[in-house]
Amino acid sequence: MKTSGFRTVDALLALLMVSGLYLSVLWGDDFTYSIFTDRDLYRAYAIGEEFQYLGSESMYHLARVPGEVMAYLFWALQAVNPSTAFIHAAAVTMNAIGLLLIPVLFRRFLGWTGALAVAAFYAGALIVLEELWKFWNPSITPLFAVLVW
C-alpha cells in the first residue's frame, strides 16, 4: 500500500539534514588556512595579470588539470570583500544551498524519503564537514555537483 504525505521517517531524516546543516555552519566558522588556500586565493587575485585556464595540480604536482572556474569565482568574491573569512563563509553558504537543494531536486527521482535520506547522509558525511574545515578547491564543489545532477 502506497502512503502519501510526510511520515515519521521523513521527519527524522529532515531533522538529521538540519542537524548536519547546523554543524556545517557552526564548525564552518573555524577553518584551516593552508598553502592550498593561499594558492587558490592568489590565482584569483592575479587574474588581471595572468589569465587562468588551468585548474589545480594533480597528484605530486606533475600537471594541472584544464579548467579554472574556481579562480574566477574567488575573484568575484574578492571584488565584493577580499577577506578570507568572507570567501570561506561564501563557500559554507554554497554548501548549505547545495544541501537544501538536494531534497528539492532529487525528489523527482527518489521520492521524499529517498531525497531526504540522501540529504541526511550528505549533511552528516565527515568528508563534507572536513572539507568545510579546510579551505581549498573541494570546499566549493558540492553546490555545483548538486546543480549538475
Summary of the structure (lengths in Angstrom):
residues: 149
radius of gyration: 17.6
end to end distance: 30.1
largest distance: 64.0
contacts: 424
relative contact order: 0.19
helix: 74%
strand: 6%
